[in-house]
Amino acid sequence: MSTVLLRRILTAEYGNDDSQSVTLYPLLSLQTKLTLKSSLVESVSRESVKYIAKKLCDTVSELATVALPETEWPELLLFMF
């Protein structure tokens, strides 16, 4: 359940109108981003319950849509391959 909530918090758009809306991830400190990304990759690799692993992967993929275009998560590509 926490991974679903995390995904929603990280990818929800905040702001009054479309031109000023932003997601939470870009506002995080560099250290928080690094910790978050490494924790998610580690959790995916260690999770043995298929349902939970799928939810973790959903969160990783949502976060990747924000982080990869900014080249902020090259480790994810290495992990995937």
C-alpha positions in Angstrom: 0.0 0.0 0.0 2.8 2.4 0.8 4.3 2.1 -2.7 0.9 3.0 -4.2 0.7 6.1 -2.0 4.3 7.0 -2.8 3.6 6.8 -6.5 0.5 9.1 -6.1 2.4 11.6 -4.0 5.4 11.8 -6.4 3.4 12.0 -9.6 0.4 14.2 -8.5 0.5 17.6 -10.1 0.4 20.6 -7.8 -0.5 24.1 -8.8 -3.5 26.3 -9.6 -3.5 26.0 -13.4 -1.9 23.8 -16.1 0.9 26.3 -16.9 2.2 26.3 -13.3 1.6 22.7 -12.2 4.6 20.7 -11.1 5.1 17.2 -9.6 6.8 16.8 -6.2 9.9 14.9 -7.4 11.7 17.9 -8.9 11.3 19.7 -5.7 13.1 17.1 -3.6 16.7 17.6 -2.6 19.4 15.7 -4.5 20.1 13.4 -1.5 16.4 12.6 -1.1 16.2 11.7 -4.8 19.2 9.5 -4.7 17.9 7.7 -1.6 14.5 7.2 -3.1 15.7 5.8 -6.3 18.2 3.4 -4.8 15.6 2.2 -2.3 13.1 1.5 -5.0 15.6 -0.4 -7.2 16.7 -2.4 -4.1 13.1 -3.1 -3.1 12.2 -4.4 -6.6 15.2 -6.7 -6.7 14.5 -8.2 -3.3 10.7 -8.5 -3.3 9.5 -12.0 -3.6 5.7 -11.4 -3.5 4.7 -11.0 -7.1 1.8 -8.5 -6.3 4.0 -6.2 -4.3 6.8 -6.4 -6.9 4.3 -5.3 -9.5 3.2 -2.3 -7.5 6.9 -1.4 -6.9 7.5 -1.6 -10.6 4.5 0.6 -11.3 6.0 3.2 -8.9 9.4 2.9 -10.5 7.9 3.4 -14.0 6.0 6.5 -13.0 9.1 8.0 -11.4 11.1 7.1 -14.4 8.9 9.2 -16.6 10.0 12.2 -14.6 13.6 11.3 -13.9 14.8 9.7 -17.1 14.1 12.6 -19.5 16.3 14.7 -17.2 19.0 12.0 -17.2 18.7 11.7 -13.4 18.5 7.9 -13.2 21.1 6.1 -15.4 21.3 3.3 -12.8 17.7 2.3 -13.6 18.7 1.5 -17.2 21.6 -0.6 -16.0 19.4 -2.4 -13.5 16.8 -3.2 -16.2 19.4 -4.7 -18.6 
